[in-house]
Every structure is written in structure tokens, then in C-alpha cells.
Amino acid sequence: MLLRKPLSGAILGILIGLCVAVVLARLGIWPPDRLTVFLLPAVTGLLGMLLLTMGREGSNTTLVIALILLVPMAIWGALGFGEIDQNGELNGGCTVTATSDLDTTTVTDTSRSDPFDVDPDGGLAWTATSPEAFMDYDWQLEVVVGGIAIPIESDTEPNDAGDLENGGEVPDVGEYASARGIDLGLYVGVYQVGGSAATCDGFGFVNIVGEGIDPITIIALVLALILVIILAILFYPGRRAKREAEAAAASGETIDVHEKLKGYEAGSTELPATDDEG
């Protein structure tokens, strides 16, 4: 019988799912949330594991390891089903309005399927209000990936004048972000963006609109294709050897499947010929 390779199948499947998640985010289709960063790779990982496990023999150790890897991912990712219809939120009595060259938002009107569109080469204006004057307060900006908040910028605002409203306007979002150490090229696509300031916090969905398919998207697509090919290479010779063994058994012959696979494992994509093949 063929040897199991559940861990290899699971890892290949997980990587394929992550590549798909990158493509979905970069093209502005869906943000990298729990569903695409954890549940999708868990599902593709499970499929990869099954392809290289069913109908094969071997130790259960790697199968258990693969399941230990996949099950927590699937559970954490499944929590994302409760967030599918989620809109942006603002808590603590604060308000935010923003206008780009492409869109206008109040944050709470954004969602995964309808984010706030921003042209990285265009302008942006925003206004924020608070229910009381925040003095010498800390603020933070973060991107949420897979349900995990990743801080990208933070600072302290003195607000010596005690203003209840602040805002700004920039002619080029990309240049403004670059001056603050943020490379918008890494964030092309749709993302959940959160933040906090004093007693206020919230999040919204922002789509940094790219110019077609960028290099990162191409790399993700090519890598996904390569991984699928590798998975197919590992799966197909085993299937062929098994079919030949079953056909031989039906005709009363005996074929050693491991011998049939020696040619492949030595680096050849062709399996050794059977006696009746000449």
C-alpha cells in the first residue's frame, strides 16, 4: 500500500489557502479576516491532507499532528461567520467623517463588502470629534488580520487648546503615509482598520484601490499554482500505482506498489512499466 503524507498535504493546502486570501484582499474582494486567513486555509489544508491520506497506510502520528494544526485554525476561523455582516463601529461618543477622491464615509457605514475607497495617489480629508476635550492622550492605528490587531502607528497628542474637534487634509495619501513610515503599497486592497484615542475606539473597512494586478498579487497567484502542481504530483502517481495494483489483483497478478513508485521517488515523473506494458 501507499504511504500516508497527511502533514505534507495539510501544509501544502494551508499555503494554497493563504495565497488565495492574499489575492482576495489585494484585489479588494474581501479583507484578510478570520474566514480567509484561518478558515479557508484550514479547509484547503484538510483537502490536501485527505488527498495524501485516504487509501494509504502508515503511522497515525503525522495525521494527528496535521489535525492538531488544522482543527484550531478551523475553530478560530469559523468565528468569522458572526462577523460577515459587521459594519464599522465607533465607541465612546466620538465621530469621524472622511472624504477621499473616490468616496465619503462616517466609518459606521463601511462593511467588508462596501469599504471606504481611497486612491493612494489622491487626496483625503477627515474630521473627528470627541464628547469632551481629551488632554495629553494616546492614540493608536492598527490593521486587523485574521481577527488579530496589528499596530502600525501610535503617538501622544497634547491638545493643549482643549479642542473637541480635529482633522486634516492631504493632497496625496501615499506621500502622507510614506512620511509617517507607512508603505501603502503593502496595504493595497481591502482591510479592517481599527484605532483608539483616549476613551474612544472603533474600526472601519478601507479599500486602498490599486492599479490592476500588482506584483504581490502575481506572486501569490504563481505560488498558489506551483503549490497545486506539487500537491497533484504527490497525489497522482500514488493513484496510478494503486489502480494498476487493483487491476493486477483482479486478473490474479501481484504488483508491489512500492516498487512501482521507486521510479517516481528517484526523481522521474514516469512510473516503471508493468510487464504487460512491455
C-alpha positions as CSV (number, residue, x, y, z in Angstrom):
1,M,0.0,0.0,0.0
2,L,1.0,3.6,-0.4
3,L,2.4,5.6,2.5
4,R,0.4,8.4,4.0
5,K,1.6,12.0,3.8
6,P,-1.0,13.9,5.7
7,L,1.2,16.6,7.1
8,S,2.7,17.4,3.7
9,G,-0.8,17.6,2.3
10,A,-2.1,19.8,5.1
11,I,0.9,22.2,4.8
12,L,0.5,22.5,1.1
13,G,-3.2,23.1,1.4
14,I,-2.7,25.7,4.1
15,L,-0.2,27.6,1.9
16,I,-2.6,27.4,-1.0
17,G,-5.4,28.9,1.1
18,L,-3.2,31.7,2.4
19,C,-2.2,32.6,-1.2
20,V,-5.9,32.8,-2.1
21,A,-6.5,35.0,0.9
22,V,-3.8,37.4,-0.2
23,V,-5.3,37.6,-3.7
24,L,-8.8,38.3,-2.4
25,A,-7.5,41.1,-0.2
26,R,-5.2,42.7,-2.8
27,L,-8.0,42.7,-5.4
28,G,-10.3,44.4,-2.9
29,I,-12.7,41.5,-2.8
30,W,-12.6,40.5,0.8
31,P,-10.4,41.6,3.8
32,P,-7.9,39.2,5.4
33,D,-10.2,38.3,8.3
34,R,-10.7,35.0,10.2
35,L,-12.6,33.5,7.3
36,T,-9.9,33.9,4.7
37,V,-6.8,33.8,6.9
38,F,-7.7,30.8,9.1
39,L,-10.9,29.0,8.0
40,L,-10.1,29.0,4.2
41,P,-6.5,27.6,4.7
42,A,-7.9,25.1,7.3
43,V,-10.4,23.8,4.6
44,T,-7.8,23.6,1.8
45,G,-5.4,22.1,4.3
46,L,-7.9,19.4,5.2
47,L,-8.5,18.7,1.5
48,G,-4.7,18.4,0.9
49,M,-4.4,16.1,3.9
50,L,-7.2,13.8,2.7
51,L,-5.7,13.6,-0.8
52,L,-2.5,12.3,0.6
53,T,-4.1,10.1,3.3
54,M,-7.2,8.2,2.0
55,G,-6.4,4.8,0.7
56,R,-2.9,4.8,2.1
57,E,-1.2,3.2,5.0
58,G,1.3,4.5,7.6
59,S,1.8,5.9,11.0
60,N,-1.0,7.9,12.6
61,T,1.5,10.3,14.2
62,T,1.7,12.7,11.3
63,L,-2.1,12.5,10.8
64,V,-2.6,13.6,14.4
65,I,-0.1,16.4,14.0
66,A,-1.9,17.6,10.9
67,L,-5.2,17.6,12.7
68,I,-3.7,19.4,15.7
69,L,-2.6,22.1,13.2
70,L,-5.9,22.3,11.3
71,V,-8.6,22.0,13.9
72,P,-7.7,25.1,16.0
73,M,-7.4,27.1,12.7
74,A,-10.8,26.0,11.7
75,I,-12.4,26.8,15.0
76,W,-10.8,30.3,15.2
77,G,-11.7,30.9,11.5
78,A,-15.3,29.7,12.0
79,L,-15.9,32.6,14.5
80,G,-15.7,34.8,11.4
81,F,-19.1,33.8,10.3
82,G,-20.6,36.0,13.0
83,E,-18.7,39.0,11.5
84,I,-19.7,38.7,7.9
85,D,-22.4,41.4,8.1
86,Q,-20.5,43.5,10.5
87,N,-20.4,47.3,9.9
88,G,-17.8,49.7,11.2
89,E,-18.1,50.8,14.8
90,L,-17.3,53.9,16.8
91,N,-17.4,53.8,20.6
92,G,-17.1,56.4,23.4
93,G,-19.2,59.1,21.8
94,C,-16.6,60.1,19.1
95,T,-17.5,60.7,15.5
96,V,-15.3,60.5,12.3
97,T,-16.1,61.6,8.8
98,A,-13.7,61.3,5.9
99,T,-13.7,62.1,2.2
100,S,-11.4,60.8,-0.5
101,D,-11.2,61.4,-4.2
102,L,-13.4,58.3,-4.6
103,D,-15.7,58.1,-1.6
104,T,-17.1,59.6,1.6
105,T,-17.6,57.8,4.9
106,T,-18.7,58.1,8.5
107,V,-16.9,54.9,9.4
108,T,-20.0,53.2,10.7
109,D,-21.4,53.0,7.2
110,T,-18.5,50.8,6.0
111,S,-18.5,47.0,5.8
112,R,-16.5,44.1,4.3
113,S,-18.5,44.2,1.1
114,D,-18.7,48.0,1.0
115,P,-15.5,49.6,2.3
116,F,-14.3,53.2,2.1
117,D,-12.4,53.6,-1.2
118,V,-9.2,55.5,-1.1
119,D,-7.0,56.4,-4.1
120,P,-3.4,56.1,-2.8
121,D,-2.3,58.8,-5.2
122,G,-5.3,61.1,-4.4
123,G,-6.4,63.4,-1.7
124,L,-8.0,62.7,1.7
125,A,-9.8,65.0,4.2
126,W,-11.1,64.0,7.7
127,T,-12.7,65.4,10.8
128,A,-13.0,63.8,14.2
129,T,-15.0,65.0,17.2
130,S,-15.0,63.9,20.9
131,P,-17.7,64.3,23.6
132,E,-15.1,66.0,25.8
133,A,-11.7,67.5,25.5
134,F,-9.0,64.8,25.6
135,M,-5.8,66.3,27.0
136,D,-2.4,64.7,26.5
137,Y,-4.0,61.4,25.2
138,D,-2.5,58.4,23.5
139,W,-3.8,57.2,20.1
140,Q,-3.1,54.1,18.0
141,L,-3.9,52.9,14.5
142,E,-4.0,49.2,13.7
143,V,-4.8,46.8,10.9
144,V,-6.8,43.7,11.8
145,V,-5.6,40.5,10.1
146,G,-7.3,37.2,10.9
147,G,-9.0,38.7,13.9
148,I,-5.7,39.9,15.3
149,A,-5.0,43.6,15.7
150,I,-1.5,44.6,14.4
151,P,-0.5,48.2,15.4
152,I,1.0,50.2,12.6
153,E,1.3,53.7,14.2
154,S,0.8,55.3,17.6
155,D,1.6,58.6,19.3
156,T,0.6,61.0,22.0
157,E,-1.5,64.1,21.3
158,P,-1.2,67.0,23.8
159,N,-4.3,69.0,22.6
160,D,-3.2,72.0,24.8
161,A,-6.1,74.1,23.4
162,G,-8.7,71.6,24.6
163,D,-10.3,71.2,21.2
164,L,-13.3,69.0,20.8
165,E,-12.7,68.7,17.0
166,N,-9.6,68.0,15.0
167,G,-9.0,67.0,11.4
168,G,-6.8,67.4,8.4
169,E,-6.5,67.3,4.6
170,V,-3.7,66.0,2.4
171,P,-3.4,66.2,-1.4
172,D,-1.6,62.8,-1.7
173,V,-2.4,60.0,0.6
174,G,0.6,57.9,-0.4
175,E,3.1,60.6,0.2
176,Y,1.5,61.5,3.6
177,A,1.6,57.8,4.7
178,S,5.2,57.4,3.5
179,A,6.3,60.5,5.5
180,R,4.9,58.7,8.6
181,G,6.8,55.5,7.8
182,I,3.8,53.6,6.3
183,D,4.2,52.0,2.9
184,L,0.7,52.0,1.3
185,G,2.0,49.6,-1.4
186,L,1.9,46.8,1.2
187,Y,-1.7,47.6,2.1
188,V,-3.3,47.8,-1.4
189,G,-6.7,46.1,-1.2
190,V,-9.4,45.9,1.5
191,Y,-8.6,45.8,5.2
192,Q,-10.3,46.2,8.6
193,V,-8.6,49.3,10.1
194,G,-9.1,50.0,13.8
195,G,-7.9,52.7,16.2
196,S,-8.3,54.2,19.6
197,A,-7.9,57.7,21.2
198,A,-8.3,58.3,24.9
199,T,-11.7,56.7,25.8
200,C,-12.8,56.3,22.2
201,D,-12.2,53.3,19.9
202,G,-13.6,51.7,16.8
203,F,-12.9,50.3,13.4
204,G,-13.9,50.5,9.8
205,F,-13.2,48.9,6.4
206,V,-10.9,50.6,4.0
207,N,-10.1,49.7,0.4
208,I,-6.8,51.1,-0.9
209,V,-7.5,50.9,-4.6
210,G,-4.7,49.5,-6.6
211,E,-3.9,49.7,-10.3
212,G,-4.9,46.3,-11.5
213,I,-2.9,43.2,-10.6
214,D,0.2,44.3,-8.8
215,P,3.4,42.2,-8.3
216,I,2.4,40.9,-4.8
217,T,-0.8,39.6,-6.3
218,I,1.0,37.9,-9.2
219,I,3.5,36.3,-6.8
220,A,0.6,34.9,-4.7
221,L,-1.1,33.5,-7.8
222,V,2.0,31.9,-9.2
223,L,2.9,30.5,-5.8
224,A,-0.6,29.0,-5.4
225,L,-0.3,27.4,-8.9
226,I,3.1,25.9,-8.0
227,L,1.7,24.5,-4.7
228,V,-1.3,23.0,-6.5
229,I,1.1,21.3,-9.0
230,I,3.2,19.9,-6.2
231,L,0.1,18.5,-4.5
232,A,-1.0,17.0,-7.7
233,I,2.4,15.4,-8.3
234,L,2.3,13.8,-4.9
235,F,-1.2,12.6,-5.4
236,Y,-1.3,11.3,-9.0
237,P,1.5,8.7,-9.1
238,G,0.0,7.1,-6.0
239,R,-3.4,6.9,-7.6
240,R,-1.9,5.4,-10.8
241,A,0.1,2.8,-8.9
242,K,-2.9,1.9,-6.8
243,R,-5.1,1.5,-10.0
244,E,-2.5,-0.7,-11.6
245,A,-2.3,-2.8,-8.4
246,E,-6.1,-3.2,-8.3
247,A,-6.2,-4.2,-11.9
248,A,-3.5,-6.7,-11.4
249,A,-5.3,-8.2,-8.4
250,A,-8.4,-8.5,-10.4
251,S,-6.5,-10.5,-13.1
252,G,-4.8,-12.7,-10.5
253,E,-1.4,-10.9,-10.7
254,T,0.6,-9.4,-7.9
255,I,2.2,-5.9,-8.1
256,D,4.3,-4.3,-5.4
257,V,3.1,-0.7,-5.2
258,H,6.3,0.4,-3.5
259,E,8.3,-1.0,-6.4
260,K,6.0,0.8,-8.8
261,L,6.8,4.1,-7.0
262,K,10.6,3.7,-7.0
263,G,11.0,5.4,-10.3
264,Y,9.0,8.5,-9.2
265,E,10.7,8.8,-5.8
266,A,14.1,8.7,-7.7
267,G,13.0,11.9,-9.5
268,S,11.2,10.6,-12.6
269,T,7.7,11.7,-13.3
270,E,7.1,8.4,-15.2
271,L,6.3,5.2,-13.4
272,P,8.1,2.0,-14.3
273,A,6.3,0.0,-16.9
274,T,4.4,-3.2,-15.9
275,D,5.2,-6.5,-17.5
276,D,2.2,-6.3,-19.8
277,E,3.2,-2.8,-20.9
278,G,6.4,-4.3,-22.3
